[in-house]
Amino acid sequence: MGDVADKIAYFQAITGVEDADLCTEILAAHGWDLELAISVFTSQNHHPVTEYASEPTTSNTPPTSTNQPPAETGLVAGGSGGPPGLAWKIITLPFSIISGSLGLISGAVGLGVWAAGGVLSYSLRMIGFNLGRNGESSSPLVSVSASAAEAMSFVDSFDRDFGSIRPSFIAEGFMDALQRSRHEFKLLFVYLHSPEHPDTPMFCERTLCNEALAAFINENFVAWGGSIRASEGFKMSNSLKASRFPFCAVVMAATNQRIALLQQVEGPKSPDELLTALQRVIEESASVLVSARLEAEERRNNIRLREEQDAAYRAALEADQARERQRQEEQERQEREAAEAERKRKEEEEACERAAREAAEREAALAKMREEKLQSLGPEPAKGPDVTQVLVRFPTGERKERRFQCSTTIQSLYDYVDSLGCLEVEKYSLVSNFPRTIYGSEKLALSLKDAGLHPQASLFVELNS
């Protein structure tokens, strides 16, 4: 914005001042510094110069438009004094956090000593300190936003000036109050307070503080009030294009941080007149509120249903997963048991094979040993005077008979018995009867003749224990 005209137009758009000459004077007084001029203008604690733009400049006389018909019928107030139409008017809320922050900073830099007190007071209110009417500081509050601090200050001031029988103004910023009304499915009653307007005291005492009207507003609306001497109240007066005071309006939340203006009441009104206007807007908006309530209830039910379905799905999923884990564990257990059984079977087979192999080896060794012992005996001799006839009886009753040279040793008799393979044991003794004689290891070297077994002998096999 390099030229003067653009700066004047931008200043008018931000502040709502329609007088171009007045805008020129304000900008010139601040060296045509647009940000400084806007910040000083919006942060001053005095009544804005455009507050009574449609009223006479003399503050001690009623405005000339007081006797005009009030713009209170219908849902939307028109720009002139005529009756408004029935359509809703969507108004963009001109709230700018960045603009407010720049205003506080540049205003504190440019105002100097004259503005230092105002900036300090505003800053103290932001951090939670209030100054009493006589300059005495009250106890520090919890840190709140600037808009909430202004709302709390308005409520305290209203109670001080007009008593506690009043609409229950929310000590919150406008946007918070709007969201509260949306959540409670109520309309938002807005009161813009002009402390210096001559009709304000009478309107507050006789109308807003009327017990029946206050009870009706508290029951059917969320109420918000703001002084146009404060930043947010001034901005709301520009947004709602308030031209006469006292000013009341009924709004509701719309989409994209916009509001729908349903009713505005300008100028002094009696309790009955204001009550009638509010009752009418309640009746006309009942279907919208009921629809919003039903939609919200349906959304809550849908959310609850989805949560229940999700919970049921999660429970079913967890049950399926538990069954799958159990199935896998059972399968793994069976596989382990099968593997263990297979291992044992293989071990048993290997043991059997090893035992069979060892038995075969033993049998082969015994057969070889028998064959060797049989070969060591030599051929059986024919009968003769030096030949001994030996009869051997086995525990099974089986009998074996053979001829030996009388010079053959007792060991050859054992070799003969072993070569027959009739015994399953290795330890046994050859024994004779009458007299009983055991031919044990100490007699193995004796010859048959020396042992008294020539020319014939009868022996039996006695198994050793």
C-alpha positions in Angstrom: 0.0 0.0 0.0 2.2 2.7 -1.3 -0.2 5.6 -1.8 -2.4 7.6 0.6 -5.7 6.4 -0.8 -4.9 2.7 -0.2 -3.8 3.4 3.3 -7.1 5.3 4.1 -9.1 2.5 2.5 -7.3 -0.2 4.5 -7.6 1.8 7.7 -11.4 2.2 7.1 -11.7 -1.5 6.4 -9.9 -2.5 9.6 -11.4 0.0 12.1 -14.8 0.5 10.6 -14.5 4.3 10.6 -16.4 5.6 7.6 -15.3 9.3 7.8 -12.4 9.6 5.3 -11.3 13.0 6.7 -11.1 11.6 10.2 -9.1 8.6 8.9 -6.8 11.0 7.2 -6.2 13.1 10.4 -5.5 9.9 12.4 -3.0 8.6 9.9 -1.3 12.0 9.5 -1.0 12.2 13.3 1.0 8.9 13.3 3.2 9.9 10.4 1.2 7.7 7.9 2.4 4.6 9.7 -0.5 2.3 9.0 0.3 -0.4 11.6 1.0 2.2 14.3 -2.2 4.1 13.6 -4.3 0.9 13.7 -2.7 -0.4 16.8 -3.1 2.9 18.7 -6.7 3.2 17.5 -7.7 -0.4 18.6 -5.8 -0.4 21.8 -7.0 2.9 23.2 -9.2 2.6 26.3 -11.6 5.4 25.3 -14.8 5.1 23.3 -14.2 4.8 19.5 -15.0 7.9 17.5 -17.3 5.9 15.2 -19.4 4.6 18.0 -22.2 7.0 17.3 -21.7 7.3 13.6 -25.4 7.4 13.0 -26.1 9.6 16.0 -25.7 13.3 16.8 -22.2 14.3 17.9 -23.5 15.9 21.0 -23.2 13.2 23.7 -25.7 14.7 26.3 -28.7 14.6 24.0 -30.5 11.5 22.7 -29.7 10.5 19.2 -31.9 11.8 16.5 -32.7 8.2 15.3 -34.0 7.1 18.7 -37.6 7.6 17.7 -37.2 5.6 14.5 -38.8 2.1 14.3 -36.4 -0.4 15.9 -34.8 -3.0 13.6 -36.0 -6.0 15.6 -38.4 -7.9 13.3 -37.4 -10.9 11.2 -34.2 -12.8 11.3 -31.8 -10.3 9.8 -31.6 -6.6 10.4 -31.2 -4.4 7.4 -28.7 -1.6 7.0 -31.4 1.1 7.1 -34.1 1.5 9.8 -36.7 -0.5 7.8 -37.8 -4.0 8.6 -35.3 -6.7 8.0 -35.8 -9.7 5.7 -36.2 -13.3 6.7 -32.9 -14.8 5.4 -29.9 -15.4 7.5 -27.0 -13.1 7.1 -23.6 -14.7 7.3 -21.0 -12.4 8.7 -17.3 -13.2 8.8 -15.8 -12.6 12.2 -12.9 -10.2 11.8 -10.8 -11.6 14.6 -7.1 -11.4 13.9 -4.7 -12.6 16.5 -1.7 -11.4 14.5 -3.3 -7.9 14.1 -3.9 -7.7 17.8 -0.4 -8.8 18.7 1.1 -6.2 16.3 -1.2 -3.6 17.8 0.0 -4.2 21.3 3.7 -4.2 20.3 3.8 -1.2 17.9 1.3 0.8 20.1 3.6 0.4 23.1 6.6 1.7 20.9 4.8 4.7 19.3 2.5 6.1 22.0 5.2 7.3 24.4 4.6 8.4 27.9 0.9 9.3 27.3 0.0 5.7 26.3 2.3 3.9 28.6 -0.2 3.8 31.4 -2.9 2.4 29.1 -0.6 -0.3 27.7 0.6 -1.3 31.1 -3.0 -1.6 32.4 -4.0 -3.7 29.5 -0.9 -5.9 29.9 -1.7 -6.4 33.6 -5.2 -7.5 32.7 -3.8 -10.0 30.2 -1.6 -11.7 32.8 -4.4 -11.9 35.3 -4.3 -8.7 37.5 -7.3 -6.4 37.9 -7.1 -2.8 39.2 -9.9 -1.7 41.5 -11.9 1.5 41.0 -9.5 3.5 43.2 -6.4 2.0 41.6 -6.0 -0.7 44.3 -4.9 -4.0 42.9 -7.0 -7.0 43.6 -5.6 -10.6 44.0 -4.0 -12.0 40.9 -6.2 -14.3 38.8 -5.3 -17.4 36.9 -3.7 -16.5 33.5 -6.4 -16.1 30.9 -6.6 -14.8 27.3 -7.1 -11.1 26.6 -10.7 -11.7 25.3 -11.6 -13.7 28.4 -10.1 -11.0 30.6 -12.2 -8.4 28.8 -15.3 -10.5 29.3 -14.6 -10.9 33.0 -14.0 -7.2 33.4 -17.3 -6.4 31.7 -19.2 -8.8 33.9 -17.6 -7.3 37.0 -18.3 -3.8 35.8 -21.9 -4.6 35.0 -22.5 -6.2 38.4 -21.0 -3.2 40.1 -23.2 -0.7 38.2 -26.5 -2.5 37.8 -26.6 -5.5 40.3 -26.5 -9.2 39.9 -30.1 -9.7 38.5 -29.1 -9.9 34.9 -28.5 -12.3 32.0 -25.7 -14.7 33.0 -23.1 -13.3 30.7 -20.3 -15.8 30.0 -16.9 -14.7 31.3 -15.3 -15.9 28.1 -14.3 -14.6 24.7 -16.9 -14.4 22.0 -15.7 -17.4 20.1 -15.7 -19.5 23.3 -19.2 -18.3 24.1 -20.3 -19.2 20.5 -18.8 -22.7 20.8 -20.5 -23.1 24.1 -23.9 -22.2 22.6 -23.3 -24.6 19.8 -22.5 -27.4 22.2 -25.6 -26.6 24.3 -27.8 -26.3 21.2 -28.8 -22.8 22.1 -28.7 -19.4 20.4 -26.1 -16.8 21.5 -27.6 -13.6 22.9 -25.1 -10.8 22.3 -25.2 -7.4 24.2 -22.8 -4.6 23.1 -22.4 -2.2 26.0 -21.8 1.5 25.2 -21.0 3.0 28.7 -21.2 6.7 27.5 -24.5 6.4 25.6 -27.3 8.2 27.4 -29.8 5.4 26.9 -27.5 2.7 28.3 -28.1 3.1 32.1 -31.9 3.1 31.7 -31.8 0.1 29.3 -29.6 -1.9 31.6 -31.6 -1.1 34.8 -35.1 -1.5 33.4 -34.7 -4.0 30.6 -31.6 -6.2 30.9 -32.0 -6.4 34.7 -35.7 -7.2 34.5 -36.1 -10.5 36.4 -38.5 -12.1 33.9 -36.4 -11.2 30.9 -33.2 -12.2 32.5 -34.7 -15.6 33.5 -35.9 -16.1 29.9 -32.5 -15.3 28.4 -30.7 -17.6 30.9 -33.1 -20.4 30.2 -33.1 -20.2 26.4 -29.8 -18.6 25.4 -26.1 -18.5 26.1 -25.5 -14.8 26.9 -22.3 -12.8 26.0 -21.7 -9.2 26.6 -18.9 -6.9 25.8 -18.0 -3.2 26.1 -17.3 -1.4 22.9 -14.6 0.4 24.8 -12.7 -3.0 24.9 -11.0 -4.5 21.9 -13.3 -7.5 21.3 -16.5 -5.5 21.9 -15.3 -2.9 19.5 -14.5 -5.5 16.8 -17.9 -7.1 17.3 -19.7 -3.8 16.9 -17.9 -3.4 13.6 -18.7 -7.0 12.5 -22.4 -6.7 13.4 -22.4 -3.1 12.0 -24.0 -1.7 15.1 -25.3 1.8 14.3 -27.5 2.5 17.3 -27.1 1.7 21.0 -28.1 -0.1 23.2 -27.4 -3.0 20.8 -28.5 -6.6 21.2 -28.3 -9.4 18.7 -29.0 -13.1 18.4 -26.5 -15.2 16.5 -25.7 -18.8 16.0 -22.6 -20.6 14.8 -22.2 -21.4 11.1 -19.4 -23.0 9.2 -15.8 -21.9 8.7 -15.7 -19.7 11.8 -18.6 -17.6 10.6 -21.8 -16.7 12.4 -25.4 -16.4 11.3 -27.1 -13.2 12.5 -30.7 -14.1 13.3 -31.9 -11.0 15.0 -30.6 -7.6 16.0 -32.4 -5.0 18.3 -31.0 -1.5 18.3 -32.0 1.4 20.5 -33.7 1.5 23.9 -36.4 -1.2 24.3 -38.7 -2.1 27.1 -38.5 -5.6 28.6 -41.7 -6.6 26.9 -40.5 -5.5 23.5 -37.2 -7.3 23.8 -38.8 -10.4 25.3 -41.2 -10.5 22.3 -38.4 -10.2 19.8 -36.4 -13.0 21.6 -39.5 -15.3 21.8 -40.1 -14.8 18.1 -36.5 -15.7 17.1 -36.7 -18.8 19.4 -39.9 -19.9 17.7 -38.4 -19.3 14.2 -35.2 -21.1 15.1 -36.6 -24.0 17.0 -36.6 -26.3 14.0 -32.9 -25.5 13.3 -32.0 -26.2 17.0 -34.0 -29.4 17.1 -32.4 -30.5 13.9 -28.9 -29.7 15.2 -29.6 -31.5 18.4 -30.9 -34.6 16.6 -28.0 -34.5 14.2 -25.6 -34.3 17.1 -27.4 -37.1 18.9 -27.3 -39.2 15.7 -23.5 -38.5 15.4 -23.0 -39.5 19.1 -25.0 -42.6 18.5 -23.1 -43.4 15.3 -19.8 -42.8 17.2 -21.0 -45.0 20.1 -22.2 -47.6 17.6 -18.8 -47.5 15.8 -17.0 -47.8 19.1 -19.1 -50.7 20.1 -18.6 -52.4 16.7 -14.9 -51.7 17.0 -14.8 -53.1 20.5 -16.8 -56.2 19.3 -14.4 -56.5 16.3 -11.4 -56.2 18.6 -12.8 -58.8 21.0 -13.6 -61.2 18.1 -10.2 -60.6 16.6 -8.5 -61.2 20.0 -10.6 -64.4 20.4 -9.6 -65.5 16.9 -6.0 -64.7 17.6 -6.2 -66.6 20.9 -7.8 -69.6 19.1 -5.1 -69.4 16.4 -2.4 -69.3 19.1 -3.9 -72.2 20.8 -4.2 -74.1 17.5 -0.6 -73.3 16.7 0.6 -74.3 20.2 -1.4 -77.6 19.9 0.1 -78.2 16.5 3.6 -77.5 17.8 3.0 -79.8 20.8 1.8 -82.6 18.4 4.8 -82.0 16.2 7.1 -82.1 19.2 5.5 -85.3 20.4 5.6 -86.8 16.9 9.3 -85.8 16.6 10.0 -87.3 20.0 8.2 -90.5 19.1 10.0 -90.7 15.8 13.3 -90.1 17.6 12.5 -92.9 20.1 11.4 -95.2 17.3 14.7 -94.6 15.4 16.6 -95.1 18.6 14.8 -98.4 19.3 15.3 -99.5 15.7 19.0 -98.6 15.9 19.2 -100.4 19.3 17.5 -103.5 17.8 19.8 -103.4 14.8 22.8 -102.9 17.0 21.6 -105.8 19.2 21.0 -108.0 16.2 24.3 -107.1 14.8 26.0 -107.8 18.1 24.1 -111.1 18.4 25.1 -112.0 14.9 28.7 -111.1 15.7 28.6 -113.2 18.9 27.0 -116.0 17.0 29.6 -115.8 14.3 32.3 -115.7 17.0 30.8 -118.7 18.7 30.5 -120.6 15.5 34.1 -119.7 14.7 35.2 -120.7 18.2 33.3 -124.0 17.9 34.8 -124.7 14.5 38.3 -123.9 15.8 37.8 -126.2 18.8 36.3 -128.9 16.7 39.3 -128.6 14.4 41.7 -128.8 17.4 40.2 -132.1 18.5 41.3 -133.8 15.3 39.5 -136.8 13.8 37.7 -139.2 16.1 40.0 -142.3 16.7 38.9 -145.9 16.1 38.4 -148.2 19.0 41.5 -149.6 20.6 43.2 -150.2 23.9 44.4 -146.5 24.1 41.0 -145.0 23.2 38.6 -143.8 25.9 34.8 -143.8 25.2 33.2 -140.6 26.7 29.4 -140.0 27.1 28.2 -136.5 27.9 24.7 -135.8 29.1 23.2 -132.2 28.8 20.7 -130.6 31.1 18.1 -130.9 28.4 18.5 -134.7 28.5 20.4 -134.8 25.2 23.4 -137.1 25.1 26.5 -136.9 23.0 29.2 -139.6 22.7 32.7 -139.6 21.2 36.0 -141.5 21.4 39.3 -139.8 22.5 42.9 -140.9 22.9 43.5 -141.7 26.6 46.3 -139.1 26.6 43.8 -136.4 25.6 43.4 -133.7 28.4 40.2 -132.8 30.2 40.4 -129.4 28.3 39.7 -131.3 25.1 36.4 -132.6 26.7 35.4 -129.0 27.3 36.4 -128.1 23.8 34.3 -130.9 22.5 31.2 -129.8 24.5 31.7 -126.2 23.3 32.0 -127.3 19.7 28.6 -129.0 19.9 26.7 -125.7 20.5 24.2 -127.4 22.8 24.6 -124.9 25.6 23.5 -121.2 25.7 25.8 -120.5 28.7 29.6 -120.2 28.9 30.1 -121.3 32.5 29.5 -124.9 33.3 31.3 -127.9 34.7 31.7 -131.5 33.7 30.8 -133.8 36.6 30.9 -137.6 37.1 29.0 -139.7 39.6 30.0 -142.6 41.8 32.1 -141.0 43.1 31.0 -137.5 42.4 33.9 -135.7 40.8 33.9 -132.2 39.4 36.5 -131.6 36.7 37.0 -128.0 37.1 39.8 -125.6 36.0 42.4 -127.2 38.3 42.1 -130.5 36.4 42.0 -129.2 32.8 45.6 -130.3 32.2 45.0 -133.9 33.3 44.8 -136.6 30.8 41.8 -138.8 30.6 43.8 -141.7 31.8 45.3 -139.8 34.7 41.9 -138.5 35.7 40.6 -142.0 36.0 38.3 -141.7 33.0 39.9 -144.5 30.8 38.7 -146.7 29.2 35.3 -145.2 29.4 33.5 -142.4 31.3 30.1 -141.0 31.7 29.9 -137.2 32.5 27.1 -134.7 32.7 27.0 -131.0 32.3 26.3 -129.0 35.4 25.5 -125.3 34.9 27.3 -122.9 37.2 25.2 -120.3 38.9 
